[in-house]
């Protein structure tokens, strides 16, 4: 993830090119109908005032909508002292919450699932006006959070239940493994997926018996605050989830300073700082960081399906997805035929701002993201790369719109070759040898997501196993692994530490506690045994246990 995801974006200010002021290029991507509703219809003063009551803050801050660049909401801002107060409130609430039976905690998640299904239109509006993404891409967040709520609502009692183990002396030593909550989790979430990476990451922490002090990005705080309100309606005690807002360099360290465990999503640079602060306090952390994700289209791939899948993989949420594909390796024998299909589909993508279904790509989040995209594309073009489609901003739609872009002929030292763009830009590379393609895909310090396309599923899975990435999708870009919430999701190398989803995604918020009950005989000489006789007895016992296959 890029540096601008670290919950510290500068205020974007008023848009320089308001919608409708510039002319659409004759050969540009088509524009979807705008619709009658705007951000002002969504972030009403009444809604903002109601949600703002969920912030622990004595100052003030503002958020903006990418669709116009204008102010969306005035919100409380938090100081380090406010963060300390939030932790005090959370700790007081967490003690009673941890004593609540796990099945009752899990029932809160299942009620939340039903509420978000019924009221999804509310949060879809908020996600769109805060991130600039299309409604379908916003719905991906609703899907992921609902899957996560259902999964942990059903599986948490089993994941957290007491487990019996064979003791030091079978029968005589009764051993039970318990799972105790960490306490108060500090969670720092970015702007690009404000529902998934706020409440979605918090659900396993809550059901494990923890409280959470969260710092969402200010630009997308309304979505997190809406989720908090809905989860409280589902039965979560109000004090268990505290939210603070403010600049990352000010509020972020305070969140880490008081936490019993830290969950962070953002850039690799800031992730290293978070890890160092956590290590200094001897607390654990999980980090989802940057990526430069690769897709391999093998010579036997279904070209139409691969081209359609590439559009989703590269341009969902305008490429501002941690798992987005930015490097596309295509076998030389099918490259021209594949690119013909891929380029045609990309050129046909409709861009738009409508708070309704229909547009296929939305806006970048702000000026900083737009500058990075422009810099990468312009430098690549100047150094000899070919723009197959896109390669330009679209101020006729909104101040931060940029066309989905496909680059050919990208080579080092072009920045787009190795740096994470985090925008709607993909570079195409041809290969003739499959082993070489795998080696090139792995030639990055990152290791978050990858994709393989082939008609031979066994072959695809074999190639996937050789790719250095935390998730690999065969015949899909990212959604298959991302939506499989029973399985772990996370990165290798510079892409982070730890996993979300599955058993790892909940046990990381707990401490393992071993309770060993010794019965009848002590673990030492008894019945008048000498030390020597006791040692001989234990030696015979250990040999017997191995012979019996005990583990």
Number of C-alpha atoms within 10 A of each C-alpha: 26 23 17 18 23 26 26 21 22 14 17 20 16 14 20 13 17 17 17 11 12 14 11 15 11 7 9 19 20 17 18 18 14 16 11 9 13 16 23 13 10 18 19 13 13 9 13 18 15 13 19 20 14 20 21 23 24 11 13 13 17 19 24 25 27 30 30 28 23 17 19 24 25 15 23 21 20 24 20 18 14 20 28 18 15 26 26 16 19 23 20 13 19 24 17 12 23 20 10 13 12 20 15 14 22 26 20 22 27 19 18 26 22 15 16 21 12 10 11 14 16 13 22 25 23 25 30 29 30 28 27 30 33 29 25 19 22 24 19 19 20 23 15 20 25 21 18 27 28 21 20 27 25 16 17 22 18 13 17 21 13 14 13 13 15 15 16 14 17 12 12 16 19 17 19 16 16 16 19 17 25 23 23 28 28 27 27 28 29 27 28 26 23 26 31 22 22 27 25 24 23 25 24 29 26 28 31 29 28 28 31 29 30 28 29 30 27 30 33 28 31 28 29 29 24 22 21 22 18 18 23 17 15 19 15 21 16 16 21 26 28 24 24 27 30 27 19 21 12 14 24 26 16 18 24 26 20 20 24 21 24 27 28 28 26 26 24 22 15 20 26 15 12 23 22 13 17 21 12 10 15 11 15 17 26 23 27 26 29 29 35 28 28 30 30 29 29 29 19 13 22 15 23 14 16 23 24 15 18 26 22 22 26 32 27 26 30 28 27 26 20 24 29 33 30 29 25 23 23 25 21 17 14 16 19 13 13 21 18 13 16 22 18 13 15 25 19 13 20 18 29 27 31 25 25 19 13 17 23 24 30 31 31 28 31 27 20 16 19 20 11 18 24 18 14 20 26 16 14 25 18 10 14 13 18 17 19 18 20 22 23 18 18 23 21 18 27 28 26 27 28 27 27 27 23 25 23 20 15 22 16 10 10 18 17 26 18 18 15 22 27 31 30 29 27 30 26 18 20 19 20 14 11 17 12 11 22 20 13 16 22 19 12 17 15 24 28 28 30 32 29 26 31 21 15 13 13 11 15 22 16 11 20 21 12 13 21 23 24 20 24 30 20 24 24 21 28 24 14 14 19 21 17 16 22 19 16 19 22 24 25 20 17 21 26 27 19 18 20 25 23 21 20 17 23 24 22 22 30 19 13 15 12 15 12 15 11 16 12 8 12 11 14 11 16 12 6 8 12 12 12 9 13 16 14 12 13 15 11 11 13 15 10 12 13 10 9 9 7 10 8
